[in-house]
């Protein structure tokens, strides 16, 4: 992704936004893989590890799983509120093209105007 966008140049906002996109992509890959592995474990296709068990318990209890928390901006939200927040972050670039909301950026202090 970075190589496609590098043609436009390296402005500070470009660097911050590319970093945000990379973090976003890593988080979405982690979410997809962990949910897929949990599904396989529940179906008996793979063994249920301690990590998968803790992940499933977090989901069952409505808490943000630890392996997702590592890749998301710092939050105290419960799972339902966090999913709503995550979905809003997904549509943010299209809705707020010229007015970034730093509260939705992983490292808000890196983006200054």
Secondary structure, DSSP 8 states (H G I E B T S, - for coil): -HHHHHTT---HHHHHHHHHHHHHHHHHHHHHHHHHHHHHHHHTSS---HHHHHHHHHHHTT---HHHHTTS------HHHHHHHHHHHHHHHHH-SSS--GGGSTTGGG---
